[in-house]
Amino acid sequence: MDATAEARSREGARHGGKQEKDDQTEKKVSLLGMFRYADSLDVLLMVVGSLGAVGNGVAGSLMLVVFGDAINSFGESTTSTVLPAVTKVVLNFVYLGIGIAVASFLQMSCWTMSGERQSARIRSLYLKSVLRQDIAFFDIEMTTGEAVSRMSSDTVIIQDALGEKGGKLVQAISAFFGGFIIAFTKGWLLTLVMLTSLPLVAIAGAVSAQLLTRVSSKRLTSYSDAADTVEQTIGSIRTVVSFNGEKKAIEMYNKFIKKAYKTAVEEGLVNGFGMGSVFCIIFSSYGLGFWYGGKLIIDKGYTGGKIVTVLFAVMTGATSLGSATPSISAIAEGQSAAYRLFKTIERKPEIDSDDMSGMVLENIKGDVELKDVYFRYPARPGQLILDGLSLQVASGTTMAIVGESGSGKSTVISLVERFYDPQAGEVLIDGVNIKNLSLDWIRGKIGLVSQEPLLFMTSIKDNIIYGKENATLEEIKRSAELANAANFIDKLPNVCK
């Protein structure tokens, strides 16, 4: 199969991967499922960090109690007693500040370390899973551009959700309950009046969080499409240039970027609307609270410090719902990113490069035989490439396969390398079905030089030993000589002698 047929195969694969990606857009793992790769140390860090977050969240409401005591100290003390009373309150502020410092340190450090550890583990597992997949996976389920995009963007998203944002959500929930517990304890009548604002705050926060989840998912999809366009254009730059397709590629890229820009604007508008609505409700409730608090001072004997404590404790609890919105949004994005990453991590390929089972022949001759082979590419199941092909290549002989575009020339090599398995028939090495041989061993015995070889951005030595990890220096030099590359290598600086 030449470059034209290969391009058709990649095009079919791209559309297949695109459809799969669209189907996954709204799917996500459960909240607990997002932590499935946490180990015991990660759990311990999250528990300690959560305790710190609880203390950090409750500390804001405790500060209001001390603040109320300070107001009462100014209002109820005489000239001779005001300084000792205020000094006592000041010490309480100091003690509370020390407690908040410790709680904040535990919250941020533990959650950040846990998130980094888990995300690093997920990155490693994801890359390992991608590299163990069979070639059919990249034909029909994922393009190389999408794989790179997920590695660079989705892992960052899930790291944020597993780390700092998780601690901030616990802090916000603690502030919510802490604020209302203190408010009811200090003055339940005023608290009940202030509670009328709570449903409105909750509705505004929930609606904005839901809209943010939808919009952010569209934005990520647009960026992934743009990355696919760049990867395919650069990867096939010769074809693009030969057909003057540069402008078309730029137009396609700009199309996806504009789409991402529009969704980013929508995300900003939704976020602004959500936060604006929450604070509008909160400040309107301040007015109601001060008005009713004045009546309670007259009718129920409330003090000014108690009114201020209850009023701001309720507002602290209510505001915590609004401050939780970014954390909820980040965690929702993390759940979507986790679904995409975990699905790849947990996928078991039909041809598994990590499978160490299979036969290892003691003495391999190298006789290759294709017996009555039928084959279709996974990306093009409707097109039969090999129709009952039988072929024998004896050890020590050379065979040239000639045919028109798409006739299956490269397909034969792909079957011998076991990039794919035929739908029917057998591929035999020394009379043994290649499916029964160790995949790692048989690929190590085959040397493949493609039409357009690629070089990795390492040394020449490292590029050569990709074919044999434990190659000696003499074997490396011999390989360079056989490839007619020894002369120009010797002229390079820092050459390995």
SEKEZA-756615 format. One record per residue: x, y, z of N, C-alpha, C in turn. Coordinates in steps of 0.05 Angstrom, whole numbers, plus 32768, in hexadecimal, padded with zeros to 4 digits. Each point is the difference from the previous one (the first is absolute). Example, Ala and Ser with C-alpha at 12.3 -4.5 7.8 and 13.67 -1.06 7.14 Angstrom:
// SEKEZA-756615
81087F8E809C7FEE80188000801280188000/7FF980157FF28010801880017FF18016800E/
//
This chain:
// SEKEZA-756615
80117FE880007FEF80188000801280198000/7FFD80117FEC801280187FFE7FF48017800F/800C80187FFC7FF9801780107FE380087FFC/7FF57FFD7FE77FE580077FFB7FEC7FEF800F/80057FE57FFE7FEE7FEE800F80038004801E/80188005800980048004801C7FF180198009/800080157FEF7FF1801880077FE27FFB8003/7FF67FEF7FED7FE37FF980027FFA7FF1801A/80127FEE80077FFC7FF28019800080128018/8013801480008001801380177FE880118000/7FF680077FE97FE880117FFF7FE87FF2800C/7FFD7FE67FF97FEB7FF1800C80037FFD801E/80197FFC800880067FFE801D7FF9801A800E/800680167FF37FFC801A800D7FE280048005/7FEF7FFA7FED7FE3800380037FF67FED8015/800B7FE880017FF87FED801480078009801C/8019800B80038008800A801A7FF080188008/7FF880117FEC7FF0801880067FE57FF8800A/7FF47FEC7FF47FE57FF7800880027FF6801D/80147FF0800580047FF5801B800380168014/800F80157FF98005801680127FE680108006/7FF080037FEB7FE6800E80047FEE7FF18012/80017FE47FFE7FEF7FF0801180088002801D/801A80068005800A8001801C7FFE801B800D/7FF680147FF08002801C80097FF28004801C/7FE97FF480037FF08005801980047FEB8015/80117FEC7FFB80037FEA8013801680078014/7FFC7FF680188014800580157FFF7FEA8015/80157FFD801080017FEC80157FF2800B8019/7FFA7FEF80137FF580098019801580108010/7FF6800E801480138010801180157FEE800D/7FF67FEA800C80137FED800D80117FF27FEB/7FF47FFA7FE9800F7FF27FEB801880107FF6/8000801A8003801680117FF880197FFB8010/7FFC7FF5801980177FFB801280087FE27FFF/7FF97FF27FEB80057FE38000801E7FF88000/801180137FF7801D7FFA7FFF800F800C8018/7FF280078015800D800A8018800A7FE88011/80188002800B800A7FEC80127FFB8008801D/800A7FF080127FFA8005801D800C801A8009/801880087FF6800B801980077FF080177FF6/7FF57FFE7FE87FEF80157FF47FE780038012/7FF47FEA80087FE8800180118007800E801A/80177FF9800C8008800D80198004801E7FFC/800D80087FEA8003801C7FFB7FE6800F7FFC/7FED7FF37FF27FE6800C7FFC7FF08002801A/80037FEC80127FF28002801A800B80178011/801B80018001800C801680107FFA801B7FF3/800180017FE67FFA80197FF27FE380088004/7FEE7FEC80017FE3800680057FFC800A801C/800E7FF580137FFE800A801C8009801E8001/801680057FF28009801C7FFF7FEC80127FF2/7FF37FF67FEA7FEC800F7FF27FE880068011/7FF87FEC80107FE980038013800780168014/80187FFF800C8008801580128002801B7FF3/800980017FE8800380197FF17FE4800C7FFA/7FED7FEE7FF97FE5800A7FFA7FF180098019/80037FF280167FF280078018800C8019800D/801A80047FFB800E8017800D7FF4801B7FF9/7FF580027FE77FF480197FF97FE880078011/7FF07FEC80067FE88004801180088005801D/80157FF2800A800A8005801B800B801C8003/800C800A7FEA800A801C80017FE980138004/7FE87FFA7FF57FE9801280037FF78000801D/80027FE9800E7FF98000801D80138012800F/80197FFF7FFB80148011800D7FFB801D7FF8/7FF880057FE77FFB801B7FF77FE7800B800E/7FEC7FEF80057FE88009800F80078007801C/80127FF0800C80098006801C800F801A8001/800F80067FEB800E801A7FFF7FED80177FFF/7FEB7FFE7FF07FEC80157FFE7FF28004801B/7FF97FEA800D7FF48002801B8013800C8014/801A7FFA7FFD8014800C80138001801E7FFE/7FFE800A7FE78000801D7FFC7FE6800D800A/7FEA7FF17FFC7FE6800D80067FF87FFD801D/80097FEB800E7FF67FFB801B801480078016/801980057FF98015800580148001801E8007/8009800580198004801B8008801C80097FF8/800780188006801A800A7FF880167FF1800E/7FFC7FF7801880147FF3800F80037FE27FF9/7FEA7FF47FF580017FE37FFB80027FFA7FE2/7FFF80147FEF80007FFA7FE3801A7FF47FF7/8017800A800A801A7FF67FF780047FE28007/7FFB7FF8801A80037FE380067FEE7FEE7FF0/7FE7800A7FFC7FED7FF07FF080097FFC7FE3/800980167FF580097FFF7FE4801A7FEF7FFD/80118002801480197FF180007FFA7FE28000/7FEC7FF8800F7FF87FE380007FF77FF77FE5/7FF080127FF37FF67FF97FE580177FFF7FEC/801380128003801780017FEE80107FE68002/80047FF58018800E7FE780037FF17FE97FF2/7FE6800180017FF07FEC7FF2800580017FE2/800280197FF6800780037FE3801B7FF37FF9/801380048012801B7FF57FFC7FFF7FE18000/7FF27FF580147FFE7FE380017FF27FF57FE7/7FEB800E7FF87FF27FF77FE8801180027FE7/801080157FFF801280037FE980157FEA7FFE/800B7FF7801780137FEA80007FF27FE67FF6/7FE87FFC800A7FF17FE87FF87FFA80007FE2/7FF980177FF57FFB80027FE380197FFB7FF0/8017800A800A80197FFC7FF280077FE27FFE/7FFC7FF2801680067FE37FFF7FEC7FF17FEE/7FE6800780027FEC7FF37FF0800480057FE2/800780197FF9800480077FE480197FF17FF5/80157FFE801080187FF27FF77FF97FE27FFB/7FF27FF480127FF97FE47FFC7FEE7FFC7FE8/7FED80127FFD7FED7FFE7FE9800E80017FE6/800F80167FFC800D80057FE580167FEC7FFB/80117FFB801380177FEE7FFB7FF77FE47FFB/7FEF7FF580117FF77FE47FFD7FF07FFB7FE7/7FED80127FFA7FF07FFC7FE8801180047FE7/801280138000801180047FE980127FE87FFB/800D7FF6801580117FE87FFD7FF07FE87FF7/7FE97FFC800B7FEF7FE97FF87FF880037FE3/7FF880177FF77FF880047FE480167FFC7FED/8018800A800780187FFD7FEF80077FE27FFE/80007FF2801680077FE480007FEC7FF07FEF/7FE7800580037FEC7FF17FF1800180077FE2/800380197FFA800180087FE3801A7FF57FF3/80167FFF800E80187FF47FF57FFC7FE37FFB/7FF37FF280127FFA7FE47FFC7FEE7FFC7FE8/7FEC80117FFD7FED7FFD7FEA800F80067FE6/801180147FFF801080067FE880107FE77FF7/800D7FF4801480117FE97FFA7FEF7FE97FF5/7FEA7FFA800D7FEF7FEB7FF87FF380057FE5/7FF980197FFB7FF480077FE680147FFC7FE9/8019800B800480147FFC7FEB80067FE37FFC/80027FF1801580067FE37FFE7FE97FF27FF1/7FE8800880057FE97FF37FF37FFF80087FE2/800680197FFA7FFF80097FE480157FF07FF0/80187FFD800C80167FF37FF27FFC7FE27FFC/7FEF7FF480127FFB7FE37FFD7FE97FFA7FED/7FF180147FF77FE97FFB7FEF80097FF67FE5/7FEE7FF17FF380057FF77FE57FFC80177FEC/80097FFC7FE77FFE80157FEC7FE380077FFA/7FEE7FEC80027FE480057FFA7FF480158012/800A800280197FF7801480128004801C7FF5/801780057FF48005801B7FF47FF280047FE5/7FF67FEA7FF57FF180027FE77FE380098004/7FF47FF580167FE3800480027FF7800E801A/8011800280147FF8800A801A800D801A8008/801980047FF9800E80188009801680077FEC/8001801A7FF9801680097FEF801880078012/801880027FF480178006800F7FFE801C800C/7FF480137FF17FFC801B800B7FEF80008019/7FEB7FF080007FEE7FFE8017800F7FF48018/80107FEC7FFA800F7FF3801680138014800D/800E80107FF080128015800B7FF08015800F/7FE980087FF57FF08014800C7FF67FF7801C/7FF87FE780027FF77FF6801A80177FFF8014/80177FF97FF680177FFF80128007801C800B/7FFE80147FEF8008801B80087FEA8010800E/7FE77FFB7FF97FEA8011800B7FEF7FF18015/7FF77FE87FF97FEE7FF18013800E7FF9801A/801A7FFA7FFF800E7FFA8018800380188012/800380187FF58001801880107FE58006800D/7FEA7FFB7FF17FE58004800A7FFB7FED8018/80077FE77FFD7FFB7FED8015801280058018/8018800A7FFB8012800780167FF480178011/7FF480137FF37FF38017800E7FE97FF68011/7FF07FED7FF47FE87FF6800E80087FEE8017/80157FF07FFE80087FEE80158010800F8016/800A80187FFA8011800E80137FF28017800D/800980187FF97FF78018800E7FE280048001/7FF37FFB7FEA7FE380047FFE7FF07FEE8013/800A7FE880047FF37FEE80138001800B801C/8017800A80098002800C801A7FEF80198003/7FFE80107FEB7FF0801880027FE27FF98002/7FF87FEA7FF37FE47FF880027FF97FF7801C/80127FF1800D7FFC7FF8801C7FFF80198012/801280137FFA8000801980107FE6800F7FFD/7FF580017FE87FE7800E7FFB7FE97FF3800E/7FFF7FE57FFF7FEA7FF1800E80028004801E/80188000800B80048004801C7FF8801D8008/800780137FF07FF8801C80057FE180028000/7FF37FF27FEE7FE380017FFE7FF37FF6801B/80087FE880087FF47FF48018800980108019/801A800880018009800E80177FF2801B8004/7FFB800E7FEA7FF3801A80017FE47FFD800B/7FF17FEC7FF77FE47FFE80097FFD7FF4801C/80137FEF80077FFF7FF6801C800480178014/801480117FFA8005801780127FE980137FFF/7FF580057FE87FEA80137FFE7FE87FF78010/7FF87FE67FFE7FE97FF6800F80068000801E/80197FFC800780078000801D7FFE801C800C/800880147FF18001801B800A7FE5800E7FFE/7FF17FFA7FEB7FE6800E7FFD7FEF7FF37FEA/7FEF7FEE80087FF17FF07FEC7FEB80107FF2/7FF48014800D7FEB80107FF3800B800F7FE8/8016800E8004800C800F7FE9800B7FEC7FEB/80097FE98009800A7FEC7FED7FEA7FF67FED/7FE87FFC800C7FEA7FF67FEF7FF880157FEB/8001801980087FFA80157FEC801580017FEA/80197FFE8008801680017FEC80007FE77FEE/7FF47FEA80097FFF7FE87FF07FF080037FE7/7FEF80147FFE7FF080047FE8801280057FE7/801880098005801280047FE9800F7FE77FF7/80007FEC801180107FE87FFA7FF67FF17FE7/7FE67FFB7FFC7FF87FF27FE88008800F7FE6/7FFE801A8001800780107FE8801E7FFD7FFA/801180018015801D7FFC7FFC80067FE57FF5/7FF27FEB800B80057FE57FF77FF87FFC7FE3/7FE9800B7FF97FF77FFE7FE48013800D7FED/8008801880078013800F7FEE801A7FF17FFD/800B7FF5801680197FF17FFE7FFD7FE67FF0/7FEA7FF180047FFC7FE77FF37FFC80047FE2/7FF180147FF87FFB80057FE3801A80087FF2/80108011800D801980087FF380137FE97FFE/80017FEF801580127FE97FFF7FF97FED7FE9/7FE67FFB7FFD7FF77FEE7FEB8007800B7FE4/7FFB801A7FFD8006800C7FE6801E80017FFA/801080048015801D80017FFD800A7FE47FF7/7FF57FEB800B80097FE57FF97FFB7FFB7FE2/7FE980087FF67FF97FFB7FE4801380117FEE/800380198006801080127FEF801D7FF88000/800B7FF98017801D7FF9800280057FE67FF0/7FED7FEE800080047FE77FF1800180067FE2/7FF080127FF6800180087FE4801B800D7FF9/800A801180138019800E7FFB80177FEC7FFE/80017FEC801180157FEC7FFF7FFE7FF07FE6/7FE87FFA7FF77FFD7FF17FE7800B80107FE8/7FFA801B8000800A80117FEB801E80017FFF/800D80028017801D80018001800C7FE57FF7/7FF37FEA800780097FE67FF77FFE7FFE7FE2/7FEA800A7FF47FFE80007FE3801580117FF2/80068017800C801680117FF5801B7FF18002/80057FF2801680197FF1800280017FEA7FEB/7FEA7FF37FFB7FFF7FEB7FEB8008800C7FE5/7FF580177FFA8005800D7FE6801E80067FFD/800C800B8015801D80067FFF80107FE67FFD/7FF97FEC800F800F7FE77FFF7FFF7FF37FE4/7FE880007FF57FFD7FF37FE5800D80117FEA/7FFF801A8003800C80117FEC801F7FFE8000/800B80028018801D7FFF8003800A7FE37FF9/7FF17FEC800980077FE57FFA80007FF87FE3/7FEF800E7FF07FFE7FFB7FE3800780197FF1/8015800E80098007801A7FF480077FFE7FE3/800C7FEB7FF780077FFD7FE47FE77FFF7FEE/7FEC7FF1800A7FE77FFE7FF07FF2801B8001/7FFF800D80177FF3801A8002800C80147FED/801B80018000800E80147FEF7FFC7FF97FE2/80007FE67FF97FFE7FF97FE47FE580077FF5/7FEB800180107FE580087FF77FF9801D8007/8014801080097FFB801B80087FEA80028015/80027FEE80137FEB7FFF8015800580108019/801580117FFF8007800F80187FE980128009/7FF4800F7FED7FEA801280077FE87FF1800C/7FFB7FE97FF47FE97FF0800980057FF6801D/80197FF8800580067FF7801B7FFE80168014/800980187FF87FFD801880127FE380068005/7FF07FFF7FEB7FE3800580037FF37FED8013/80077FE67FFE7FF57FEC801280088005801D/801A80078003800A8005801B7FF28018800C/7FFE80167FF17FF3801880097FE37FFB8007/7FF37FEE7FF17FE47FFA80057FFD7FF4801C/80117FED80077FFE7FF4801A800980138016/801380117FFB8009801480147FEA80148005/7FF280097FEB7FE9801280037FEA7FF38010/7FFC7FE77FFB7FEB7FF2800F80087FFE801E/801A7FFA800580098000801B7FFE801B800D/800680157FF17FFE801C800A7FE380068008/7FED7FF87FEF7FE4800680067FF87FF1801A/80087FE780037FF87FF28018800E800B8019/8019800B7FFC800E800C80167FF2801A8009/7FF6800F7FEC7FF0801880077FE77FF8800E/7FF27FEB7FF77FE87FF7800D80067FF7801D/80177FF3800380087FF7801B800480188012/800D80157FF68004801880107FE6800E8007/7FED80017FED7FE6800C80057FF07FF18015/80017FE57FFD7FF17FEF8013800D8003801C/801A80008002800E800380197FFA801B800D/800080157FEF7FFA801B800A7FE38002800A/7FEE7FF47FF07FE4800180087FFC7FF1801B/800C7FE980037FFD7FF18019800B800F8018/8018800A7FFE800C800E80177FF1801A8005/7FF8800F7FEB7FF1801980047FE57FFB800D/7FF27FEB7FF87FE67FFA800C80037FF9801E/80147FF1800680047FF8801C800680188012/801180127FF78007801780117FE980158000/7FF180017FEB7FE8801280017FED7FF78015/7FFB7FE680027FEE7FF58014800B8005801C/801A7FFC8003800D8002801A7FFE801D800B/800680147FF08000801C80097FE380098005/7FEE7FF67FF17FE3800780057FF87FF5801B/800B7FE880077FF97FF48019800C800F8018/8017800D7FFB800B801180157FEC8015800A/7FF4800D7FED7FED801580077FE97FF58010/7FF57FE97FF87FEA7FF4800F80097FF9801C/80197FF58003800A7FF7801A800480188013/800B80167FF78004801780117FE5800C8009/7FED80007FEE7FE6800C80077FF37FEF8016/7FFF7FE57FFC7FF37FEF801380107FFE801A/801B80027FFE8010800080187FFB80188012/7FFA80177FF47FF9801780107FE67FFB8010/7FED7FF27FF47FE77FFA800F80067FEC8017/80127FED7FFB80067FEC8015800E800D8017/801080147FFB800E800F80167FEB800D8012/7FEB800B7FF47FEC800E800F7FED7FEC800E/7FF77FEB7FF17FEB7FEE800B800B7FE88010/80187FF57FF8800A7FE8800C801980038010/800B8018800280188005801080197FF67FF3/80017FFD7FE680197FF87FF2801580168003/80197FF88001801680138000800A80057FE4/800E80177FFD800B80067FE680147FEA7FF7/80107FF6801280137FEB7FF97FF27FE77FF7/7FEA7FF8800C7FF27FE87FF87FF380047FE5/7FF680187FFA7FF480057FE680157FFD7FEA/8017800D800580157FFF7FEC800A7FE37FFC/80037FF1801680097FE57FFE7FED7FEF7FF0/7FE6800180067FEC7FF07FF27FFF80087FE3/7FFF801A7FFB7FFD800A7FE580177FF67FEE/80188004800A80177FF97FEF80057FE28000/7FF87FF2801580037FE280007FEE7FF47FEB/7FE7800A7FFD7FEE7FF67FEC800B80077FE4/800A80187FFD800B80087FE680197FF07FF9/80107FFA801580187FF07FFB7FF87FE47FF6/7FEC7FF4800D7FF67FE67FF77FF580017FE4/7FF080157FFB7FF480027FE5801580067FEB/801380128006801580067FED80117FE87FF9/80037FEE801380107FE97FFB7FF57FEF7FE9/7FE680017FFC7FF47FF27FE98009800C7FE6/8001801B8000800A800E7FE8801D7FFB7FFB/801080008016801D7FFC7FFC80067FE37FF9/7FED7FEE800480047FE47FF97FFC7FFB7FE2/7FF480147FF27FF97FFC7FE480197FFA7FEF/8016800F800280187FF97FF0800B7FE48006/7FFF7FF8801A80097FE680077FEE7FEA7FF4/7FE6800580017FED7FEC7FF580047FFE7FE2/800480177FF3800580007FE3801A7FF17FF9/801580058010801A7FF27FFA7FFD7FE28005/7FF27FF980157FFD7FE380057FEF7FF37FEB/7FEB800E7FF67FF07FF57FEA80107FFC7FE7/801180147FFA80137FFD7FE980137FE98005/80097FFD801980127FEA80067FF37FE57FFD/7FE67FFE80067FF17FE77FFC7FFE7FF97FE2/7FFB80147FF07FFF7FFB7FE3801C7FF87FF5/8015800E8009801B7FFA7FF780087FE4800A/7FF87FF9801880067FE6800B7FF37FEA7FF0/7FE780047FF77FF37FEC7FEF80107FFA7FE7/800980167FF380107FFC7FE7801A7FF28005/800E80088016801A7FF380067FFD7FE4800A/7FED7FFB80127FFC7FE6800C7FF77FEB7FEC/7FF080097FEC7FF67FEE7FEC80187FF57FF0/801380117FFA80187FF77FF180127FEF8012/80038008801980117FF180137FF67FE48004/7FE57FFD80017FF57FE580067FFA7FF07FE7/8005800B7FE97FFB7FF17FE780157FEA7FFC/7FF77FE87FFA80117FEA7FFB80017FFA7FE2/801780047FF380017FFC7FE37FFF7FE37FF8/7FF67FFB7FE880007FE47FF6801C7FF67FFB/801180117FF7801D7FF97FFC800F80108015/80077FF38016800C800E8017801E7FFD8000/800E80177FFD801D7FFF7FFF800C7FFA801B/7FF180028016800A7FF9801A7FFC7FE38007/7FF27FF17FEF7FFB7FE48005801A7FF07FFC/800A7FF58015801A7FF17FFF7FFC7FE27FFA/7FE77FF87FFD7FFB7FE47FFA80067FFA7FE3/7FFF7FE77FF880067FF97FE4801A7FF07FFE/80037FF37FE980177FEF7FFB801980117FF8/80177FF680078019800B7FF780107FE97FF3/800480027FE6800E7FEB7FF1801D80008006/800B7FE98006801D7FFE8007801180077FE8/7FF97FF57FE9800F80047FE77FED800A7FEB/8001801A7FF97FEE800B7FED800F80027FE5/7FF37FF67FEB800B80017FE57FF8801A7FF2/7FE5800680027FF680187FF37FEF7FFA7FE8/7FF57FE87FFE7FEC7FFA7FEB7FE6800E8006/7FF680107FED7FE7800F80047FEB7FF67FED/7FE87FFB800A7FEB7FF67FEF7FE5800D8008/7FF1800A7FEC7FE5800980047FEE7FEB7FF2/7FEE7FF4800F7FF07FEA7FF67FE280098000/7FF680047FE77FE380057FFC7FF780178012/800D80177FFE7FFB801780127FEB80127FF5/7FEC800780117FEC80147FF9800380178015/800080197FF68005801680137FF280197FF7/7FF4800E80147FF5801A7FFC800B80128016/800680197FF98009801380157FE880078012/80058003801A7FEA800780127FF3801A7FF9/800F80137FF57FF5801A7FF97FEF7FFF7FE6/80047FEA7FF07FF17FFD7FE77FF67FE37FFE/7FEC7FF980117FF77FE480017FF27FF87FE6/7FF780137FF07FF27FF97FE880127FFA7FE8/801A8005800380137FFC7FEA80127FE88006/7FFE7FEB7FF080117FE98003801C80057FF3/801580008010801B80057FF7800D7FE77FF5/80007FEB8010800B7FE67FF87FEA7FEB7FFE/7FFE7FF47FE97FEA7FED7FFA800B7FE47FFC/80057FF28016800B7FE57FFD801C7FFF7FF7/801180138009801C80017FF780107FE9800D/800F7FF27FEF80137FEC8009801C80077FF5/801480008012801A800A7FF880157FF18011/80167FF87FF380167FF4800E801A800E7FFA/800F80068015801B800D7FFD80137FEF8010/80117FF27FF180147FEE800E80168010800D/800C7FF480148016800D800F801780057FED/800C80188001801780067FF07FFA800A7FE4/7FE680027FF97FF8800A7FE67FF5801C8002/8000800E7FEA7FF5801B7FFE7FE880007FEE/7FEA800E80097FE880017FF17FF7801D7FFE/7FF880097FE87FF5801A7FFB7FE27FFD7FFA/7FF0800F800E7FE37FFF7FFC7FF880197FF1/7FF47FFC7FE87FF980167FEF7FE280017FFC/7FF5801880007FE380027FFC7FF8801D8000/7FE780047FF87FF6801C7FFE7FF9800A801C/7FFA801A80017FFA800C801A7FE87FF2800E/80047FFA80197FEB7FF380107FFD7FE37FFC/80137FF37FF27FFD7FE47FFA80097FEE8017/800D800B801480077FF08018801D7FFA8003/801280107FF3801C7FFB8002800A8004801D/7FFA8018800A80088006801C7FF07FEF8014/7FE97FF77FF87FEF7FF08012800E7FE68006/800D7FF47FED800F7FE78004801580048016/800F80157FFF8014800680157FF28004801B/7FEA800E80007FF2800680197FF67FE6800D/7FF87FEC7FF07FF77FE7800B80187FEF800A/801780027FF280177FF1800A800B800C801A/7FFF801B80028007800D80197FEB7FFD8016/7FEA7FF57FF87FE87FFD80117FF6801B800B/7FFF80147FEE7FF3801980077FE17FFA8000/7FF87FEE7FEF7FE47FF87FFF7FFF7FE17FFE/7FE97FF580067FFB7FE37FFC7FEC7FFE7FE9/80047FEC7FEE7FED7FFC7FEA7FE57FF7800A/7FEB80067FF17FE57FF780077FFE7FE17FFB/800F7FF67FEE80017FE47FFA801B7FF97FF4/80087FE6800380197FF87FF6801680018016/80187FFA7FF880167FFE80138019800E7FF6/800F800C8012801B800A7FFA80147FEF8010/80127FF37FF280117FEC800C801E80087FFE/800E7FFC8016801D80038001800C7FE58007/800F7FF57FED800B7FE580037FEA7FEC8006/7FE980047FF37FEA7FED80037FEF80048019/8007801380117FF1800580187FEF80197FFD/7FE67FFF80077FEE80177FFF800B80168011/800280187FF4800C8017800E7FF180078019/7FE67FF980027FF080058018800A7FF08017/800D7FEA7FFB800A7FEF8016801C80078009/800D80127FF2801B800980077FFF80188013/801580028010800380188011800380197FEF/7FEE801380057FFF80187FEF801A80108002/80098003801980188010800480187FF27FF3/80017FE6800280177FF17FF4800080017FE2/7FE97FFC7FF380007FFE7FE38005801C7FF4/7FF68015800C8005801B7FF6801E80078003/800C7FF58015801D8005800380117FF27FEC/7FF47FEC7FF2800F7FF27FEB7FFC800B7FE4/7FEE80147FFE7FF9800B7FE6800C801C7FFE/800D80067FEA800A801B7FFB7FEF800D7FEA/7FF6801880057FEE800D7FED800B801C7FFA/800480067FE78008801A7FF77FEA800B7FEF/7FF28014800A7FE8800A7FF2800980137FE9/7FED80087FF0800680117FE9800A801B8009/7FF5800B801680098019800B80087FFC801E/80187FF7800480097FFB801C800080198011/7FFA7FFC801A80008016801380177FFE8013/800A801780098016800180147FF5800D8019/80077FF480177FF8800C801A801580158007/7FF88013801080118017800780147FF78017/80107FEC7FFA80157FF7801280197FFD7FEF/80147FF2800B80197FFC7FF17FFC7FEB7FEB/80137FFE7FED80007FEC7FEC80017FE4800C/80107FFE801580027FE6800E7FE57FF7800B/7FF28013800D7FE67FF9800C7FEC7FF87FEA/8001800D7FE97FEE7FF97FEA80067FE47FF6/801A7FF97FFF80077FE57FF67FF77FEA8013/80048005801A7FFA7FEA80137FE27FFE8007/7FEF80107FF37FE47FFC80037FF87FE47FF6/80107FF67FEC7FFA7FE57FF6800B7FEA8011/801380068012800B7FEC8012800B800E8018/7FF27FFD8017800780108018801C7FFA800A/80087FE78000801A7FF9800C80167FFD7FEC/7FFE800F7FEA80157FFE7FEB801B800A800B/80157FF27FF8801B80098007800980167FED/8016800D8007800A80167FEF80097FF57FE5/800B7FE87FFF80077FF37FE77FE87FFB7FEE/7FEA7FF7800C7FE87FFB7FF17FF4801A7FF5/8002801680107FF7801A7FF7801080097FE8/801A7FFE8002801180087FE97FFB7FEF7FE7/7FFC7FE680047FFA7FEE7FEA7FE680087FF2/7FEC800780107FE680087FF58003801A7FEF/80108013800A800580187FF1800E7FFB7FE6/80137FED8001800E7FF97FE77FEE7FF37FEC/7FEE7FEE80097FED7FF37FEE7FED80137FF4/7FFA8016800E7FEE80147FF6800E80167FF0/801A7FFC7FFB801080137FF28000801C800D/7FFF8000801B7FFF8019800F801980058010/80137FED8000801780028011801280177FF8/800380067FE6801280157FF77FF7801B800A/7FE780077FFD7FF7801B80087FFE8002801F/7FFB7FE9800D7FFF8000801D801B8007800C/80157FF47FF4801B8005800A8009801D7FFD/7FF3800F7FEE8007801C7FFC7FF280138013/7FED7FF5800F7FF08011801280108005801A/7FFA8017800E800D8005801A7FF57FEE8015/800F7FFB80157FF87FEF80167FF87FE47FF7/800D7FF67FEB7FFA7FE57FF7800A7FEC8014/7FF17FEB800480077FEB801380147FEC7FF2/80187FFF800B80157FEF7FF47FFE7FE4800C/
//
